[in-house]
Amino acid sequence: MTPLASRHWRTALTAATATVAAALALTACSGSPSSSVTAATASPNQAGSQPAATSPAGTTPASSTPGGTASGGTSAGCGSATGTTVSSASGLRAALKAAVPGSTIVLSAGVYSGHFEGTASGTSADPITLCGPRSAVLDGGAVKSGYTFHLQDADWWRVEGFSIEGGQKGVVTDTSDHVLIDGLYVHDIGDEAIHLRDFSSYDTVSDNVIRDTGQATSFYGEGIYVGSANKNWCRYSGCKPDGSNYDIITGNNIADTTAENIDIKEGTVGGLVSGNHFDGTGMNPSSATSWVNVKGNDWKITDNTGIDSVENGLSDHQVYPGWGLDNTFTDNSLSVDGPGYGVFVQNHRLGVTVACDNQVTGAQKGLSNLDCSSA
């Protein structure tokens, strides 16, 4: 890594870590902080059949077969939080419209049909919270249209604990900073499950369980998606690179995505992907070739586990000039069981570091097409 890139990444990680610390210090929807930089751990179902939480690399979580049960993440819904309790779709829309800094919206168990949007901003001291148990389900219906939950120009939110299903996209943030998306169960989505977009920065996506994306379009079936493809910059980010920067993706359990478990787009800078569990089950080889595809700059991919990829475990690509640079892959445990590498890097001139401490098994071509080095 170049000295400039190293400086950039240290600044990014410091800022991102500070964001997590600040988010966890806030009054949460759950009784205790649920965001962490460790992998999700298994806990009994809160409602219905749930996918499994993180299992060690090389083992098969219950989620890899139909009917697997257990919840992912450590969020327990709203815990002892109090606020405006809602029990209907109309009540939820009214509460979202009326939200001000410090508002807490508590979802009762039940199904909330439709598409929902938050447009108010909280503050660092008084975030806006939307929370509920897994048995509270936002159901976006048909998978070919609509965002089931959307934050637009809405900073300092906590979105915690409940379930999201249906809709073309599960959770989308547009121009929304300092958002915590924690402990959700997002499944059966038309395209991607969670998308940070249009300069959504300093956000944290933690301890979520994601399953069965790409139900409408396989190619767009990512689990977590950061930024926008360069061909969409004029659509979403004023023809500028979509600088959704310094975001943290941690502790998530992702499987049965038709495209990448995580897709990090060109235009993004300085994020962290840590402590997640990846599973290539259900991945379409024509839509993705690895669990994680990094195309931004100065990202760190560390301490993740993965099983069963269609080709490579993790990858780095340059799809637009000036991007895909100076990313670091370190201390990941990758049971690839595929024909490619543990970590594939498109070009050795991109300044990418693949550390020798990555543990790779079942990759027919070995650790990486780059020589490994100290991180």
PAFIKE-490240 format. One line per field, with one value per residue (C-alpha): residue number from 1; x, y, z; residue in one letter. Coordinates in nm, 2 decimals. Layout:
<mikols>
lomi	c(NUM;...)
X	c(X;...)
Y	c(Y;...)
Z	c(Z;...)
dovex	c(A;...)
</mikols>
This chain:
<mikols>
lomi	c(1;2;3;4;5;6;7;8;9;10;11;12;13;14;15;16;17;18;19;20;21;22;23;24;25;26;27;28;29;30;31;32;33;34;35;36;37;38;39;40;41;42;43;44;45;46;47;48;49;50;51;52;53;54;55;56;57;58;59;60;61;62;63;64;65;66;67;68;69;70;71;72;73;74;75;76;77;78;79;80;81;82;83;84;85;86;87;88;89;90;91;92;93;94;95;96;97;98;99;100;101;102;103;104;105;106;107;108;109;110;111;112;113;114;115;116;117;118;119;120;121;122;123;124;125;126;127;128;129;130;131;132;133;134;135;136;137;138;139;140;141;142;143;144;145;146;147;148;149;150;151;152;153;154;155;156;157;158;159;160;161;162;163;164;165;166;167;168;169;170;171;172;173;174;175;176;177;178;179;180;181;182;183;184;185;186;187;188;189;190;191;192;193;194;195;196;197;198;199;200;201;202;203;204;205;206;207;208;209;210;211;212;213;214;215;216;217;218;219;220;221;222;223;224;225;226;227;228;229;230;231;232;233;234;235;236;237;238;239;240;241;242;243;244;245;246;247;248;249;250;251;252;253;254;255;256;257;258;259;260;261;262;263;264;265;266;267;268;269;270;271;272;273;274;275;276;277;278;279;280;281;282;283;284;285;286;287;288;289;290;291;292;293;294;295;296;297;298;299;300;301;302;303;304;305;306;307;308;309;310;311;312;313;314;315;316;317;318;319;320;321;322;323;324;325;326;327;328;329;330;331;332;333;334;335;336;337;338;339;340;341;342;343;344;345;346;347;348;349;350;351;352;353;354;355;356;357;358;359;360;361;362;363;364;365;366;367;368;369;370;371;372;373;374;375)
X	c(0.00;0.13;0.20;-0.09;-0.33;-0.22;-0.29;-0.63;-0.72;-0.61;-0.82;-1.12;-1.10;-1.06;-1.37;-1.56;-1.47;-1.57;-1.91;-1.97;-1.86;-2.09;-2.38;-2.34;-2.33;-2.67;-2.99;-3.07;-3.40;-3.28;-3.20;-2.83;-2.60;-2.64;-2.38;-2.03;-1.73;-1.76;-1.96;-2.32;-2.39;-2.67;-2.97;-3.32;-3.59;-3.77;-4.05;-4.09;-3.82;-3.51;-3.17;-2.87;-2.62;-2.24;-2.07;-1.70;-1.55;-1.55;-1.87;-2.22;-2.47;-2.83;-2.92;-2.75;-3.04;-3.42;-3.58;-3.26;-3.35;-3.18;-3.16;-2.86;-2.73;-2.77;-3.05;-3.35;-3.59;-3.68;-3.60;-3.71;-3.73;-4.04;-4.18;-4.46;-4.60;-4.76;-4.95;-5.07;-4.92;-5.11;-4.99;-4.63;-4.65;-4.80;-4.52;-4.25;-4.40;-4.41;-4.06;-3.82;-3.48;-3.51;-3.83;-3.86;-4.11;-4.18;-4.33;-4.57;-4.57;-4.76;-4.73;-4.70;-4.78;-4.65;-4.34;-4.23;-4.00;-3.82;-3.72;-3.65;-3.31;-3.20;-2.89;-2.58;-2.73;-3.09;-3.12;-3.45;-3.51;-3.73;-3.73;-3.93;-3.91;-3.85;-4.22;-4.28;-4.26;-4.24;-4.38;-4.31;-4.52;-4.43;-4.06;-4.05;-4.11;-4.06;-3.83;-3.97;-3.79;-3.63;-3.43;-3.41;-3.19;-3.23;-2.92;-2.88;-3.12;-3.12;-3.32;-3.32;-3.45;-3.75;-3.80;-3.82;-3.95;-4.07;-4.03;-3.77;-3.52;-3.53;-3.36;-3.22;-3.04;-3.01;-2.80;-2.83;-2.53;-2.47;-2.74;-2.73;-2.90;-2.88;-3.02;-3.27;-3.38;-3.41;-3.52;-3.71;-3.62;-3.65;-3.29;-3.05;-3.13;-2.96;-2.82;-2.62;-2.64;-2.61;-2.34;-2.46;-2.15;-2.04;-2.32;-2.30;-2.47;-2.43;-2.56;-2.82;-2.94;-2.98;-3.14;-3.30;-3.22;-3.24;-3.59;-3.68;-3.34;-3.05;-2.78;-2.89;-2.94;-2.66;-2.69;-2.53;-2.45;-2.24;-2.24;-2.35;-2.21;-2.04;-2.31;-2.57;-2.37;-2.58;-2.89;-2.81;-2.52;-2.52;-2.28;-2.01;-1.87;-2.12;-1.91;-2.08;-1.77;-1.64;-1.92;-1.88;-2.03;-1.98;-2.12;-2.37;-2.47;-2.54;-2.64;-2.87;-2.79;-2.79;-2.52;-2.24;-2.30;-2.14;-2.07;-1.86;-1.88;-1.63;-1.65;-1.66;-1.37;-1.23;-1.49;-1.45;-1.59;-1.52;-1.65;-1.91;-2.01;-2.05;-2.21;-2.21;-2.52;-2.76;-2.51;-2.56;-2.22;-2.34;-2.42;-2.11;-1.78;-1.70;-1.87;-1.73;-1.63;-1.44;-1.42;-1.37;-1.05;-0.89;-1.13;-1.02;-1.16;-1.07;-1.17;-1.45;-1.54;-1.69;-1.79;-1.88;-1.80;-1.88;-1.52;-1.32;-1.37;-1.30;-1.20;-1.08;-1.15;-1.10;-1.41;-1.35;-1.02;-0.88;-1.08;-1.02;-0.70;-0.51;-0.75;-0.64;-0.75;-0.63;-0.70;-1.00;-1.09;-1.21;-1.33;-1.38;-1.45;-1.44;-1.22;-1.06;-0.85;-0.91;-0.85;-0.84;-0.70;-0.76;-0.43;-0.11;-0.07;-0.38;-0.18;-0.38;-0.25;-0.33;-0.19;-0.03;-0.25;-0.56;-0.65;-0.77;-0.89;-1.06;-0.95;-0.81;-0.58;-0.45;-0.45;-0.42;-0.29;-0.08;0.21;0.10;0.26;0.25;-0.07)
Y	c(0.00;0.34;0.60;0.81;0.52;0.41;0.76;0.76;0.42;0.51;0.82;0.62;0.35;0.60;0.79;0.47;0.33;0.65;0.63;0.28;0.39;0.69;0.48;0.23;0.50;0.63;0.51;0.20;0.04;-0.28;-0.31;-0.34;-0.25;-0.49;-0.36;-0.50;-0.58;-0.95;-1.21;-1.28;-1.55;-1.80;-1.74;-1.90;-1.79;-1.48;-1.56;-1.83;-2.02;-1.81;-1.87;-1.98;-1.73;-1.74;-2.08;-2.14;-2.16;-2.51;-2.61;-2.59;-2.36;-2.46;-2.20;-2.39;-2.62;-2.53;-2.52;-2.42;-2.24;-1.99;-1.61;-1.41;-1.10;-1.01;-0.75;-0.84;-0.59;-0.30;-0.44;-0.20;0.10;0.32;0.55;0.56;0.21;0.13;-0.18;-0.10;0.02;0.35;0.40;0.34;0.59;0.85;0.79;0.81;1.14;1.29;1.17;1.43;1.40;1.16;0.99;0.61;0.41;0.07;-0.19;-0.44;-0.79;-0.83;-0.76;-0.41;-0.42;-0.16;0.06;0.29;0.60;0.81;1.17;1.34;1.35;1.29;1.41;1.25;1.30;1.23;0.98;0.86;0.49;0.24;-0.10;-0.41;-0.79;-1.03;-1.10;-0.74;-0.78;-0.50;-0.67;-0.49;-0.73;-0.78;-0.82;-0.62;-0.27;-0.05;-0.01;-0.18;0.06;0.38;0.66;0.97;1.26;1.11;1.12;0.97;0.68;0.34;0.07;-0.24;-0.59;-0.65;-0.84;-0.71;-0.91;-0.85;-0.54;-0.48;-0.36;-0.43;-0.13;0.17;0.48;0.78;1.07;0.94;0.95;0.80;0.53;0.21;-0.09;-0.36;-0.71;-0.72;-1.03;-0.93;-1.19;-1.28;-0.95;-0.87;-0.73;-0.64;-0.67;-0.36;-0.07;0.23;0.49;0.85;0.97;0.77;0.77;0.68;0.42;0.08;-0.24;-0.49;-0.83;-0.87;-1.20;-1.18;-1.45;-1.51;-1.20;-1.16;-1.30;-1.06;-1.01;-1.25;-1.01;-0.75;-0.99;-0.86;-0.90;-0.57;-0.31;0.01;0.30;0.29;0.16;0.43;0.39;0.51;0.81;1.05;0.89;0.89;1.11;1.41;1.25;1.24;0.92;0.80;0.87;0.65;0.65;0.52;0.27;-0.03;-0.37;-0.61;-0.92;-1.00;-1.35;-1.37;-1.66;-1.75;-1.43;-1.47;-1.21;-1.12;-1.14;-0.79;-0.56;-0.25;-0.01;0.22;0.57;0.45;0.51;0.39;0.14;-0.17;-0.52;-0.72;-1.02;-1.13;-1.48;-1.55;-1.84;-1.89;-2.12;-2.00;-1.77;-1.76;-1.79;-1.56;-1.29;-1.32;-1.50;-1.43;-1.35;-1.00;-0.78;-0.47;-0.19;0.11;0.24;0.20;-0.06;-0.32;-0.67;-0.85;-1.13;-1.27;-1.63;-1.79;-2.12;-2.26;-2.00;-2.05;-1.94;-1.71;-1.62;-1.25;-1.03;-0.68;-0.53;-0.21;-0.14;0.24;0.43;0.54;0.28;-0.06;0.07;0.02;-0.23;-0.47;-0.83;-0.97;-1.24;-1.39;-1.76;-1.88;-2.23;-2.16;-2.51;-2.36;-2.35;-2.01;-1.83;-1.74;-1.37;-1.27;-0.94;-0.82;-0.64;-0.63;-0.26;-0.17;-0.15;-0.42;-0.61;-0.97;-1.07;-1.41;-1.45;-1.52;-1.89;-2.05;-2.41;-2.57;-2.30;-2.50;-2.21;-2.13;-1.83;-1.56;-1.47;-1.20;-1.29;-1.25;-1.00;-0.86;-0.65)
Z	c(0.00;-0.09;0.19;0.07;0.05;0.40;0.53;0.36;0.50;0.85;0.84;0.70;0.96;1.25;1.13;1.07;1.41;1.58;1.40;1.55;1.90;1.88;1.75;2.03;2.29;2.19;2.35;2.15;2.06;2.22;2.59;2.52;2.23;1.94;1.69;1.71;1.51;1.57;1.37;1.45;1.70;1.70;1.92;1.95;1.70;1.79;1.54;1.29;1.10;1.07;0.90;1.09;1.23;1.16;1.18;1.15;0.81;0.68;0.85;0.71;0.88;0.91;0.66;0.38;0.37;0.36;0.70;0.89;1.21;1.43;1.42;1.32;1.50;1.86;1.84;2.05;1.88;2.10;2.44;2.70;2.46;2.48;2.22;1.97;1.93;1.60;1.48;1.13;0.80;0.83;1.18;1.07;0.79;1.02;1.28;1.01;0.88;1.23;1.33;1.48;1.65;1.94;1.81;1.87;1.67;1.81;1.58;1.73;1.60;1.27;0.90;0.76;0.39;0.15;0.10;0.38;0.39;0.64;0.54;0.87;1.03;1.38;1.55;1.70;2.05;1.95;1.66;1.52;1.60;1.42;1.59;1.65;1.70;1.41;1.41;1.30;0.92;0.66;0.35;0.03;-0.18;-0.55;-0.61;-0.93;-0.79;-0.48;-0.19;0.12;0.35;0.22;0.40;0.18;0.31;0.66;0.88;1.23;1.22;1.40;1.22;1.43;1.49;1.26;0.93;0.58;0.28;-0.07;-0.28;-0.55;-0.29;0.08;0.26;0.06;0.20;-0.03;0.10;0.45;0.68;1.03;0.99;1.18;1.02;1.27;1.34;1.06;0.88;0.51;0.27;-0.05;-0.23;-0.60;-0.64;-0.35;0.02;0.16;-0.05;0.07;-0.21;-0.33;-0.09;0.21;0.43;0.79;0.79;0.97;0.85;1.13;1.25;0.98;0.83;0.45;0.23;-0.10;-0.30;-0.68;-0.70;-0.98;-1.15;-1.07;-1.19;-0.93;-0.64;-0.41;-0.03;0.06;-0.21;-0.14;-0.39;-0.75;-1.07;-1.28;-1.55;-1.29;-1.15;-1.36;-1.23;-0.86;-0.78;-1.01;-1.26;-0.99;-0.84;-0.58;-0.27;-0.02;0.20;0.53;0.57;0.80;0.71;1.01;1.17;0.89;0.78;0.41;0.19;-0.10;-0.29;-0.67;-0.71;-0.47;-0.09;-0.08;-0.38;-0.32;-0.61;-0.78;-0.63;-0.27;-0.03;0.30;0.43;0.64;0.59;0.90;1.09;0.83;0.73;0.36;0.18;-0.19;-0.18;-0.45;-0.63;-1.00;-1.18;-1.45;-1.19;-0.96;-0.92;-0.56;-0.22;-0.21;-0.51;-0.42;-0.69;-0.46;-0.30;0.04;0.17;0.43;0.41;0.73;0.97;0.76;0.70;0.39;0.24;-0.10;-0.37;-0.74;-0.83;-0.61;-0.24;-0.25;-0.54;-0.65;-0.98;-1.17;-1.37;-1.40;-1.42;-1.09;-0.88;-0.74;-0.58;-0.25;-0.09;0.18;0.24;0.57;0.82;0.64;0.67;0.33;0.25;-0.12;-0.25;-0.60;-0.91;-0.84;-0.58;-0.22;-0.32;-0.69;-0.79;-1.15;-1.19;-0.98;-1.05;-0.84;-0.52;-0.35;-0.04;0.01;0.35;0.41;0.72;0.51;0.56;0.24;0.18;-0.12;-0.37;-0.66;-0.77;-0.42;-0.19;-0.46;-0.80;-0.62;-0.39;-0.03;0.20;0.55;0.59)
dovex	c(M;T;P;L;A;S;R;H;W;R;T;A;L;T;A;A;T;A;T;V;A;A;A;L;A;L;T;A;C;S;G;S;P;S;S;S;V;T;A;A;T;A;S;P;N;Q;A;G;S;Q;P;A;A;T;S;P;A;G;T;T;P;A;S;S;T;P;G;G;T;A;S;G;G;T;S;A;G;C;G;S;A;T;G;T;T;V;S;S;A;S;G;L;R;A;A;L;K;A;A;V;P;G;S;T;I;V;L;S;A;G;V;Y;S;G;H;F;E;G;T;A;S;G;T;S;A;D;P;I;T;L;C;G;P;R;S;A;V;L;D;G;G;A;V;K;S;G;Y;T;F;H;L;Q;D;A;D;W;W;R;V;E;G;F;S;I;E;G;G;Q;K;G;V;V;T;D;T;S;D;H;V;L;I;D;G;L;Y;V;H;D;I;G;D;E;A;I;H;L;R;D;F;S;S;Y;D;T;V;S;D;N;V;I;R;D;T;G;Q;A;T;S;F;Y;G;E;G;I;Y;V;G;S;A;N;K;N;W;C;R;Y;S;G;C;K;P;D;G;S;N;Y;D;I;I;T;G;N;N;I;A;D;T;T;A;E;N;I;D;I;K;E;G;T;V;G;G;L;V;S;G;N;H;F;D;G;T;G;M;N;P;S;S;A;T;S;W;V;N;V;K;G;N;D;W;K;I;T;D;N;T;G;I;D;S;V;E;N;G;L;S;D;H;Q;V;Y;P;G;W;G;L;D;N;T;F;T;D;N;S;L;S;V;D;G;P;G;Y;G;V;F;V;Q;N;H;R;L;G;V;T;V;A;C;D;N;Q;V;T;G;A;Q;K;G;L;S;N;L;D;C;S;S;A)
</mikols>
